[in-house]
């Protein structure tokens, strides 16, 4: 007996000693995260007993499906890295997956790049075999249709990577059918489009295939676009042969495509003859139908164009209408076809004949001066209006046609008011160029007042229709046109071509008068050099001389710019014969008299590639120009033109401290100073940028905003960082910043100090309401904020330095001051954008973040890398079969980054509100979905003499219990000091109101017991709120804003009705609130 008692005691002690290491495995309980010290033990047990294989093979429950969580695309893609290897080793698992899940996994396996993706592709061989059988119909019609439609949806996706992967999967899965294709239209990459028609259930798939491939046309180009168009033609023919009707038309599809994407389609149609012939055939078929169509359209239809046929068009015998109405996209498609048609394509085939009919119908064979009835597209107007239907850009397209015949007839048909605009185009064919010059010449010859007729063409009202922004005034346009024509006509003899020179002679004389009208001593400099302008005029002079016009009229009154010859001053500067004082005096005198030619010569000498100018002289010239520009804003033109290049020409060893003082001086005119700094930041060489950074950082501890423009310094640092704004790129991208190798990356703390000084200066100069608006904005933030956010990309060490600098600055700043609010806002932004780089172990930092969360109301609109994860999880929780791991992941986030979770309280409210929306018919077979009916039962209604029973369903009659309970569990995981102190200011009150409304509605239904679980958890949350913050508890109970619920008074009344608050508690609460007010 004694020995038995000792043995029992020993066993009890042993069990007690190992009690902490014993784990109970219950597959039906929620998933738990094992302690770290137990992980090795679990892995050892798995290797010893092969548990993973047992779990993979199990079907009751199915651990693979439970671990994946859902069958949505997002869930499958998240789990693909471990599911595909499991399927490779145990192919039988595939049969347990829905057809859509298999397709998602295969797309994921084919979607990567590199060695890892190659390995995943090899492991996916069982998946490929399974999906292949599913697509061809071996696993049933329903699965085949589902798989093909899913893949076609990706073929039509707007993301190019998804489209590419889907095409690859189709090519692999249909490889056996592709081998049976006899008439091969495409290369090996697109044969799957023909193989689809050989699928067993092709008739059931064809409608969806046509719809989705038509959508894919909006994104593709080149060979892929060709393959899709040719396949769609066959698909529609196949559907017609099977008697399948749908809302599709090849002519409507092609015309809409060519009209919307003229440039892309032009390139593909021109490259592929079979595609070109198909498009021409389809468009011409539509054209013939319109010739015979009666006027059955509404006159006010804006998408139609009406016109009379050109006199060169031979009417068909069955054409009975005088005015034809074209859908706009059909007409635009014809324009594209005419613009790419080449003389080399002409022949006796149907395409050539169709192009000929288009040309004869739309374009005039000759120009009729003062024609009463405009024909062809010359008189095309929108139906029911008098507004021209052909835009300037379309006339340009036709005038630049690859066919000389079409280009010449387009030039004959174009309205006279557009001819100067068309002549300004580059790349005009010889035929259209000479035709337009001759038309303008004849216009002047028959006019009573030639000058007035021509000047009317250059009036602002006429040029406003040209579609060119910043075209300049009448004189500028005339000069540009003269230069363009001189280039075109350099090898043309107008007399031999029998072209009227009247317009060119007038244009030359007009430009000559404009030059003579300039003020003496003022020589405006155009974008092109005067030397090239003179050469162009000389070319025109030779053209006019060949037709009998005197040369003196061409160049009279013009003289060569002095910048084309080396001046004495620039020669002395090049030889370093001028000291700094001489340069200062000469530059000041020349700028005051606006004689910039000598300065231009010195700048050209200093910035030439093989310049031998002394760097000291270059520095003196730059300093003189900056000094003059600083005190004389009227010298804006030379300053902005010369300064950036002179900086790059300065010697590497030159001390530019005084020059940088001038560049960033606060005395600049605001607009001029910003322009100079912007030009410098965009054109500085890497050496110039590095030198300027060095100077800025040397001044970081002693910058006075009264003398130095901190705003321009910050702008310069932001512009030369080489990075775009953080809000313009995905926050999840881990990119190496361009300035990671520059000086500022190594001295982040000094750059942060400069930014904080700029913040202090801006806060002093900006009104409080504007400042609050800027620092709270999602995108339009101050430059110093943008600089700090860019520095944060350099990594965790940089973020730590920035935060330390901010906290140090805040220690001597009032929290409610403008600077205090700004520093709080940037701290919260840094944490929101780089949460994993900010250490929350600092109590002072946590205090700042909490204060910022309460003061910045728009912080929830800022970008955060966790937002997508939270939103996806909330949507996944609506699935009644979601994995408990989803809730656990949110609980982990709530504990580690509570503020970032509370940012999505608005999204939580939206998800909960939508979940409780009224359903016409309750979802059948969903066990976790709670449904209720009114205690009043069914109502009666009379319809057509019959009495019907009607069941009314309102918001809150149904809800998903796991979702509502899960959100409460997630919120209760947030630390109390953050949950209520910050949460109420970030939307927690609105979320709690949704729960109160739901339970209030449920209390009046016949299933209130089924909401008991939610009611209990919500009651726990309410007690937590009451204990943590009685003030907020009382304030929430007294709130009266209840959207969607008829007036019930305050929230307290709803709580009492839902039995969440007893009448005694409600009375006590009212008394306590009254005493608090007194």
BAKEVO-773670 format. One line per 3 residues: their letters; for each residue x, y, z of C-alpha. Coordinates in steps of 0.5 Angstrom, whole numbers, plus 500, padded with zeros to 3 digits. Example, Ala and Ser with C-alpha at 12.3 -4.5 7.8 and 13.67 -1.06 7.14 Angstrom:
BEGIN
AS> 525 491 516; 527 498 514 $
END
This chain:
BEGIN
XXX> 500 500 500; 506 505 502; 509 503 495 $
XXX> 503 505 491; 502 511 495; 509 513 493 $
XXX> 508 511 486; 501 515 486; 505 521 489 $
XXX> 511 521 484; 506 521 478; 502 527 481 $
XXX> 509 531 482; 511 529 474; 504 531 471 $
XXX> 505 538 475; 512 539 473; 510 538 465 $
XXX> 503 541 466; 506 548 463; 509 544 456 $
XXX> 502 540 455; 498 542 449; 491 540 447 $
XXX> 490 539 440; 483 541 438; 481 542 431 $
XXX> 475 545 432; 477 550 436; 479 557 434 $
XXX> 486 557 431; 492 559 436; 499 562 436 $
XXX> 503 557 439; 509 560 444; 516 561 441 $
XXX> 519 556 446; 514 550 443; 515 551 436 $
XXX> 521 547 436; 517 541 440; 512 542 435 $
XXX> 516 541 429; 520 535 432; 513 532 433 $
XXX> 511 533 426; 517 530 423; 517 524 428 $
XXX> 510 522 426; 509 526 419; 503 530 422 $
XXX> 503 534 416; 501 529 411; 496 527 415 $
XXX> 493 534 416; 493 534 408; 490 528 407 $
XXX> 484 529 412; 477 531 409; 473 531 416 $
XXX> 475 537 417; 479 539 411; 485 542 414 $
XXX> 487 545 407; 481 549 405; 480 551 413 $
XXX> 488 554 412; 486 557 406; 480 560 409 $
XXX> 476 562 403; 476 561 396; 476 568 393 $
XXX> 482 570 389; 485 574 394; 485 568 399 $
XXX> 488 563 394; 494 568 392; 496 569 399 $
XXX> 496 561 400; 499 559 393; 506 559 396 $
XXX> 505 553 400; 498 550 397; 502 549 390 $
XXX> 508 545 393; 503 541 397; 499 539 391 $
XXX> 505 537 387; 506 532 393; 499 530 394 $
XXX> 495 531 387; 489 528 390; 488 535 394 $
XXX> 486 538 387; 479 534 387; 477 538 393 $
XXX> 478 545 391; 473 548 386; 474 549 379 $
XXX> 476 557 380; 481 555 386; 485 551 381 $
XXX> 485 556 376; 487 562 381; 493 557 383 $
XXX> 495 556 376; 495 563 374; 499 565 380 $
XXX> 504 560 379; 505 563 372; 505 570 374 $
XXX> 512 570 377; 519 571 374; 525 569 376 $
XXX> 528 562 379; 522 562 384; 517 563 379 $
XXX> 520 557 375; 520 552 381; 513 554 382 $
XXX> 511 553 375; 514 546 375; 511 544 382 $
XXX> 504 546 378; 504 541 373; 498 537 377 $
XXX> 494 543 377; 496 544 369; 493 537 368 $
XXX> 487 538 372; 485 545 369; 486 543 362 $
XXX> 481 537 363; 476 542 366; 477 547 361 $
XXX> 476 542 355; 470 539 359; 472 533 362 $
XXX> 470 535 369; 463 537 366; 460 543 363 $
XXX> 459 547 369; 466 547 371; 468 548 364 $
XXX> 464 554 363; 466 557 370; 474 556 368 $
XXX> 474 559 361; 470 565 364; 475 566 369 $
XXX> 481 566 365; 477 570 360; 476 575 365 $
XXX> 483 575 366; 485 576 359; 480 582 359 $
XXX> 483 585 365; 486 592 365; 493 590 369 $
XXX> 497 587 363; 501 582 368; 494 579 369 $
XXX> 492 579 361; 499 576 360; 499 570 365 $
XXX> 492 568 363; 494 568 355; 500 563 357 $
XXX> 495 559 361; 490 558 356; 496 556 351 $
XXX> 498 551 356; 491 548 357; 489 548 350 $
XXX> 495 545 347; 492 538 345; 487 542 342 $
XXX> 491 547 339; 495 541 335; 488 539 332 $
XXX> 487 546 328; 488 546 321; 488 553 319 $
XXX> 493 556 323; 492 564 323; 497 566 328 $
XXX> 503 564 331; 504 559 337; 503 564 342 $
XXX> 495 565 340; 493 559 337; 489 558 344 $
XXX> 484 563 341; 482 558 335; 483 552 340 $
XXX> 477 555 344; 472 553 338; 474 546 339 $
XXX> 472 545 346; 466 540 347; 462 546 350 $
XXX> 464 551 346; 457 553 344; 455 555 351 $
XXX> 462 559 352; 461 563 346; 457 569 348 $
XXX> 462 570 354; 468 569 350; 465 575 345 $
XXX> 463 579 350; 470 579 354; 475 579 348 $
XXX> 471 585 346; 473 588 352; 480 586 352 $
XXX> 481 590 345; 481 596 349; 488 594 352 $
XXX> 492 590 347; 496 592 341; 500 589 336 $
XXX> 500 582 334; 495 581 340; 490 586 338 $
XXX> 491 583 331; 489 576 334; 483 578 338 $
XXX> 480 582 332; 481 576 327; 478 571 333 $
XXX> 472 575 334; 470 575 327; 470 568 327 $
XXX> 467 567 334; 461 571 331; 461 567 325 $
XXX> 461 561 329; 455 564 334; 451 566 328 $
XXX> 452 558 325; 449 556 332; 443 560 332 $
XXX> 446 564 338; 444 571 338; 447 577 343 $
XXX> 448 584 343; 454 584 339; 456 587 332 $
XXX> 463 586 329; 462 593 325; 460 596 332 $
XXX> 466 593 335; 471 595 330; 469 602 329 $
XXX> 468 603 336; 475 600 337; 478 604 331 $
XXX> 475 611 333; 477 610 341; 484 608 339 $
XXX> 486 611 333; 494 611 334; 494 604 336 $
XXX> 490 601 331; 493 605 326; 500 602 327 $
XXX> 497 595 328; 492 595 321; 498 598 317 $
XXX> 503 592 319; 498 586 318; 495 586 311 $
XXX> 490 581 314; 487 585 319; 487 591 315 $
XXX> 483 587 309; 478 585 315; 477 592 318 $
XXX> 476 595 311; 471 590 309; 467 590 315 $
XXX> 467 598 315; 465 598 308; 459 593 309 $
XXX> 457 598 314; 458 604 309; 454 600 304 $
XXX> 448 599 309; 448 606 310; 447 608 303 $
XXX> 441 605 303; 438 606 310; 432 611 310 $
XXX> 432 617 315; 430 613 321; 434 617 326 $
XXX> 433 623 330; 435 630 328; 438 631 335 $
XXX> 442 625 335; 449 628 337; 453 621 335 $
XXX> 451 622 328; 454 626 322; 450 628 316 $
XXX> 453 630 309; 452 630 302; 456 625 298 $
XXX> 462 628 294; 460 630 286; 466 625 284 $
XXX> 462 619 288; 458 614 283; 451 613 286 $
XXX> 449 606 287; 442 605 283; 438 603 290 $
XXX> 441 609 293; 435 614 294; 437 619 299 $
XXX> 441 625 298; 443 626 305; 447 620 309 $
XXX> 447 620 316; 453 616 319; 455 614 326 $
XXX> 461 618 328; 465 612 330; 464 609 323 $
XXX> 466 616 320; 472 616 324; 474 609 323 $
XXX> 474 611 315; 479 617 317; 484 612 320 $
XXX> 483 607 314; 484 613 309; 490 616 313 $
XXX> 494 609 313; 493 607 306; 499 607 301 $
XXX> 500 607 294; 503 601 295; 497 597 297 $
XXX> 493 600 291; 491 594 286; 485 591 284 $
XXX> 482 587 290; 476 589 294; 480 593 299 $
XXX> 483 598 294; 476 599 291; 473 600 298 $
XXX> 478 605 299; 476 608 292; 469 609 294 $
XXX> 471 612 301; 475 617 298; 470 619 292 $
XXX> 464 620 297; 468 624 302; 473 628 299 $
XXX> 472 633 293; 476 632 287; 477 640 286 $
XXX> 477 646 290; 470 650 288; 471 657 291 $
XXX> 465 660 294; 461 654 293; 454 654 295 $
XXX> 453 647 297; 459 644 301; 459 636 299 $
XXX> 463 631 302; 466 632 309; 467 639 307 $
XXX> 460 640 309; 459 635 314; 455 637 321 $
XXX> 453 634 327; 445 631 326; 440 637 327 $
XXX> 446 642 328; 450 647 324; 457 645 328 $
XXX> 462 642 323; 463 635 325; 470 634 322 $
XXX> 476 637 327; 482 640 325; 486 634 328 $
XXX> 482 629 323; 484 634 317; 491 634 319 $
XXX> 490 626 319; 488 626 312; 492 631 310 $
XXX> 498 627 312; 496 621 309; 501 616 306 $
XXX> 497 616 299; 499 622 295; 492 622 292 $
XXX> 488 622 298; 493 627 301; 491 632 295 $
XXX> 484 631 295; 484 632 303; 488 639 302 $
XXX> 482 640 296; 477 639 301; 479 642 307 $
XXX> 476 649 309; 480 655 308; 480 657 315 $
XXX> 484 651 317; 489 651 311; 495 656 315 $
XXX> 494 651 321; 495 645 316; 501 648 313 $
XXX> 504 648 320; 504 641 321; 511 637 320 $
XXX> 511 631 315; 506 634 310; 506 630 303 $
XXX> 509 634 297; 502 633 294; 498 636 300 $
XXX> 503 642 301; 503 644 294; 495 644 293 $
XXX> 494 648 300; 499 653 298; 496 654 291 $
XXX> 489 654 294; 491 660 298; 495 663 293 $
XXX> 488 663 288; 484 665 294; 488 672 294 $
XXX> 488 673 287; 480 673 287; 479 677 293 $
XXX> 478 684 292; 482 686 298; 488 680 298 $
XXX> 491 683 305; 485 683 309; 483 676 306 $
XXX> 490 673 309; 490 677 315; 483 674 317 $
XXX> 486 667 317; 490 669 322; 485 673 327 $
XXX> 485 670 334; 478 668 333; 480 664 327 $
XXX> 486 661 330; 482 659 336; 479 653 332 $
XXX> 486 650 331; 487 646 337; 494 649 339 $
XXX> 495 652 345; 500 657 346; 500 658 339 $
XXX> 502 666 340; 499 672 336; 498 673 329 $
XXX> 505 676 328; 508 670 331; 504 665 327 $
XXX> 506 668 321; 514 668 322; 513 660 324 $
XXX> 509 659 318; 514 663 314; 520 658 317 $
XXX> 516 652 316; 515 653 308; 522 655 307 $
XXX> 524 649 310; 519 645 305; 520 649 299 $
XXX> 528 649 299; 528 644 293; 521 646 290 $
XXX> 521 651 284; 513 653 284; 513 656 277 $
XXX> 515 649 274; 510 646 279; 505 651 276 $
XXX> 503 653 284; 501 660 285; 506 664 289 $
XXX> 501 670 292; 500 667 299; 508 666 300 $
XXX> 509 673 297; 504 676 302; 507 672 308 $
XXX> 514 674 306; 512 682 306; 508 681 312 $
XXX> 514 678 316; 518 684 313; 513 689 316 $
XXX> 513 686 323; 521 686 323; 521 694 321 $
XXX> 516 695 326; 520 693 332; 523 699 337 $
XXX> 530 701 335; 535 697 340; 530 692 342 $
XXX> 531 685 339; 527 680 341; 530 673 342 $
XXX> 526 667 339; 526 660 341; 530 659 335 $
XXX> 537 662 334; 537 669 329; 542 665 325 $
XXX> 537 660 323; 532 665 322; 536 669 317 $
XXX> 538 662 313; 530 660 313; 529 667 310 $
XXX> 535 667 305; 532 660 303; 525 663 301 $
XXX> 529 669 298; 531 664 293; 524 661 292 $
XXX> 521 668 290; 527 670 286; 525 664 282 $
XXX> 518 666 281; 520 673 279; 520 677 286 $
XXX> 526 681 288; 530 679 293; 531 685 297 $
XXX> 524 685 299; 526 678 303; 532 680 307 $
XXX> 530 688 307; 530 691 314; 533 685 317 $
XXX> 540 684 320; 544 678 323; 544 678 330 $
XXX> 550 680 334; 551 674 338; 553 670 331 $
XXX> 560 674 331; 565 674 337; 564 681 340 $
XXX> 570 684 343; 568 684 350; 566 676 350 $
XXX> 573 675 347; 576 679 353; 572 674 357 $
XXX> 574 668 354; 582 670 355; 581 672 362 $
XXX> 583 679 361; 577 681 365; 577 681 373 $
XXX> 571 680 377; 570 688 378; 570 689 371 $
XXX> 565 683 370; 561 686 375; 561 693 372 $
XXX> 560 691 365; 554 686 366; 550 691 370 $
XXX> 551 696 365; 549 691 359; 543 689 363 $
XXX> 541 696 365; 541 698 357; 538 691 355 $
XXX> 544 689 351; 544 682 352; 548 680 346 $
XXX> 555 681 349; 553 677 355; 550 671 351 $
XXX> 557 671 348; 560 670 355; 555 665 357 $
XXX> 557 661 351; 564 661 352; 563 659 359 $
XXX> 559 653 358; 562 651 351; 564 643 351 $
XXX> 571 645 350; 571 652 354; 578 654 356 $
XXX> 575 660 360; 578 661 367; 573 658 372 $
XXX> 574 664 377; 571 669 371; 565 664 370 $
XXX> 564 665 378; 564 672 377; 560 672 371 $
XXX> 555 668 375; 555 672 381; 554 679 377 $
XXX> 548 676 374; 545 673 380; 546 680 383 $
XXX> 543 684 378; 537 679 377; 536 680 385 $
XXX> 535 687 385; 532 688 378; 526 683 377 $
XXX> 525 686 370; 532 682 367; 528 676 368 $
XXX> 529 673 361; 537 673 361; 537 671 369 $
XXX> 533 664 368; 536 663 361; 543 663 363 $
XXX> 544 662 371; 543 654 371; 548 653 365 $
XXX> 553 657 369; 553 653 375; 555 647 372 $
XXX> 560 651 368; 563 653 375; 570 649 377 $
XXX> 569 644 382; 574 647 387; 571 654 387 $
XXX> 568 656 393; 560 658 391; 558 660 398 $
XXX> 556 667 396; 553 665 390; 549 660 394 $
XXX> 547 666 398; 545 670 392; 541 664 389 $
XXX> 537 662 395; 536 670 398; 529 672 401 $
XXX> 530 678 397; 528 675 390; 521 677 387 $
XXX> 517 671 389; 515 668 382; 522 670 379 $
XXX> 526 667 385; 522 660 385; 523 660 377 $
XXX> 530 660 378; 531 655 383; 526 650 379 $
XXX> 531 651 373; 537 650 377; 534 644 381 $
XXX> 532 641 374; 538 642 370; 544 642 375 $
XXX> 549 636 374; 550 631 380; 557 635 382 $
XXX> 553 641 382; 547 638 386; 552 635 391 $
XXX> 556 642 392; 549 645 393; 547 640 398 $
XXX> 554 641 402; 553 648 403; 546 647 405 $
XXX> 548 642 410; 553 647 413; 548 652 414 $
XXX> 543 648 417; 544 650 424; 545 657 423 $
XXX> 539 659 417; 536 666 418; 529 666 414 $
XXX> 530 673 414; 536 673 409; 535 666 406 $
XXX> 529 663 403; 528 656 407; 522 655 403 $
XXX> 526 655 396; 532 651 400; 527 645 401 $
XXX> 524 646 394; 531 645 392; 532 639 396 $
XXX> 526 635 394; 527 636 387; 534 634 387 $
XXX> 532 628 391; 530 624 385; 524 621 388 $
XXX> 517 622 387; 512 624 392; 510 618 397 $
XXX> 503 619 396; 504 618 388; 507 611 389 $
XXX> 505 605 392; 507 605 400; 508 597 399 $
XXX> 514 598 394; 521 597 397; 525 602 392 $
XXX> 532 604 393; 531 612 393; 535 616 388 $
XXX> 539 620 393; 541 614 397; 548 615 395 $
XXX> 548 623 395; 550 627 401; 544 628 404 $
XXX> 543 620 405; 549 620 410; 547 626 414 $
XXX> 539 625 415; 539 629 422; 542 635 419 $
XXX> 537 635 413; 531 634 418; 534 640 422 $
XXX> 533 644 416; 526 642 414; 524 643 421 $
XXX> 527 650 421; 523 651 415; 517 648 418 $
XXX> 518 653 424; 519 659 419; 512 657 415 $
XXX> 508 656 421; 510 664 423; 508 666 416 $
XXX> 502 662 415; 495 663 418; 493 658 422 $
XXX> 487 656 418; 491 655 412; 496 651 416 $
XXX> 492 646 419; 489 645 412; 495 644 409 $
XXX> 498 639 414; 492 635 414; 491 634 407 $
XXX> 492 628 404; 496 630 398; 497 638 398 $
XXX> 502 638 404; 508 643 405; 515 642 402 $
XXX> 518 641 409; 513 635 410; 514 632 403 $
XXX> 522 632 404; 522 628 411; 517 623 408 $
XXX> 522 622 402; 528 621 407; 523 616 411 $
XXX> 524 612 405; 532 611 406; 530 606 412 $
XXX> 529 605 419; 535 608 422; 533 614 418 $
XXX> 526 614 421; 529 614 428; 533 620 426 $
XXX> 527 624 424; 523 622 430; 528 624 435 $
XXX> 529 631 431; 522 632 432; 521 630 439 $
XXX> 527 634 441; 524 640 437; 517 639 441 $
XXX> 520 639 447; 521 646 447; 514 648 443 $
XXX> 507 649 446; 503 643 444; 497 647 441 $
XXX> 501 652 437; 502 652 430; 509 649 430 $
XXX> 506 644 435; 500 642 431; 505 641 425 $
XXX> 510 637 428; 505 632 431; 502 632 424 $
XXX> 508 630 421; 510 625 427; 503 621 425 $
XXX> 504 621 418; 511 618 419; 508 613 423 $
XXX> 502 612 418; 507 611 412; 512 607 415 $
XXX> 509 603 421; 514 598 421; 520 603 422 $
XXX> 518 607 428; 519 604 435; 513 605 439 $
XXX> 518 604 446; 518 611 447; 513 614 451 $
XXX> 514 621 449; 513 618 442; 506 615 444 $
XXX> 504 621 447; 505 625 441; 501 620 436 $
XXX> 495 620 441; 495 627 441; 496 628 433 $
XXX> 490 622 432; 485 626 436; 487 633 433 $
XXX> 488 631 426; 481 629 423; 483 627 416 $
XXX> 488 622 418; 484 616 416; 485 619 409 $
XXX> 492 618 409; 496 612 406; 498 607 410 $
XXX> 501 600 408; 496 596 413; 490 599 410 $
XXX> 489 594 404; 490 588 409; 485 591 414 $
XXX> 480 592 409; 481 585 405; 480 582 412 $
XXX> 473 586 414; 471 583 407; 473 576 409 $
XXX> 470 576 415; 463 577 412; 464 570 409 $
XXX> 461 565 414; 466 560 412; 472 565 414 $
XXX> 478 562 418; 479 564 425; 486 566 423 $
XXX> 483 572 420; 481 575 426; 487 573 430 $
XXX> 491 577 425; 487 583 426; 487 582 434 $
XXX> 495 582 433; 495 588 429; 490 591 434 $
XXX> 495 590 439; 502 592 436; 499 598 432 $
XXX> 492 600 435; 492 607 432; 493 604 425 $
XXX> 487 599 426; 483 605 429; 484 609 422 $
XXX> 479 604 419; 473 605 424; 469 608 418 $
XXX> 470 602 414; 468 598 419; 462 602 420 $
XXX> 461 601 413; 462 593 413; 457 592 419 $
XXX> 452 597 416; 452 593 409; 451 586 412 $
XXX> 445 588 416; 441 591 410; 435 588 408 $
XXX> 434 582 404; 428 580 399; 430 573 400 $
XXX> 434 570 406; 440 566 404; 439 559 405 $
XXX> 443 554 408; 448 559 411; 448 557 419 $
XXX> 451 563 422; 447 568 418; 441 570 423 $
XXX> 434 572 420; 428 574 424; 421 576 422 $
XXX> 417 581 425; 412 579 431; 406 582 427 $
XXX> 407 577 422; 405 577 415; 401 583 412 $
XXX> 396 583 407; 396 587 400; 391 587 394 $
XXX> 393 586 387; 389 585 381; 383 583 386 $
XXX> 387 578 389; 389 578 397; 397 577 398 $
XXX> 401 576 404; 407 580 405; 413 580 409 $
XXX> 416 586 411; 424 586 412; 428 592 414 $
XXX> 435 594 416; 437 589 422; 432 583 420 $
XXX> 439 579 418; 446 579 420; 452 575 420 $
XXX> 454 573 427; 461 572 426; 462 578 423 $
XXX> 459 583 428; 462 579 434; 469 578 431 $
XXX> 469 586 430; 468 587 437; 473 582 439 $
XXX> 478 586 435; 476 592 438; 477 589 445 $
XXX> 484 587 443; 486 595 443; 489 598 449 $
XXX> 484 601 453; 488 608 454; 488 608 446 $
XXX> 481 605 445; 477 610 448; 481 616 448 $
XXX> 483 616 441; 477 611 438; 471 616 440 $
XXX> 475 622 436; 476 617 430; 469 614 429 $
XXX> 468 609 435; 462 612 437; 459 611 430 $
XXX> 461 604 430; 458 602 437; 451 606 435 $
XXX> 451 600 429; 451 595 434; 446 599 439 $
XXX> 441 600 433; 442 592 431; 440 590 437 $
XXX> 434 595 438; 431 592 432; 433 585 434 $
XXX> 429 586 440; 422 587 436; 423 580 432 $
XXX> 421 573 434; 429 571 434; 432 575 439 $
XXX> 435 569 443; 439 568 437; 442 575 438 $
XXX> 444 573 445; 452 571 443; 452 578 440 $
XXX> 448 581 446; 453 578 451; 459 581 448 $
XXX> 457 588 446; 455 588 454; 462 586 456 $
XXX> 464 592 451; 459 597 454; 462 595 461 $
XXX> 469 596 459; 467 603 456; 463 605 463 $
XXX> 469 603 467; 475 606 463; 471 613 461 $
XXX> 465 615 465; 464 621 461; 465 618 454 $
XXX> 460 613 457; 455 618 459; 456 622 453 $
XXX> 455 617 448; 448 615 452; 446 622 451 $
XXX> 447 622 443; 441 623 439; 443 622 432 $
XXX> 441 615 429; 441 615 422; 436 610 419 $
XXX> 432 609 425; 426 613 427; 426 618 433 $
XXX> 427 614 439; 430 620 443; 437 618 445 $
XXX> 441 612 445; 440 611 452; 433 609 450 $
XXX> 435 604 445; 439 601 450; 434 600 455 $
XXX> 429 597 449; 434 592 447; 435 590 455 $
XXX> 442 592 455; 441 597 460; 436 597 466 $
XXX> 431 602 467; 434 603 474; 441 604 471 $
XXX> 438 609 465; 435 613 471; 441 613 475 $
XXX> 445 615 469; 440 621 467; 441 624 474 $
XXX> 449 623 474; 449 627 468; 445 632 471 $
XXX> 449 633 477; 455 633 472; 452 639 468 $
X> 451 643 475 $
END
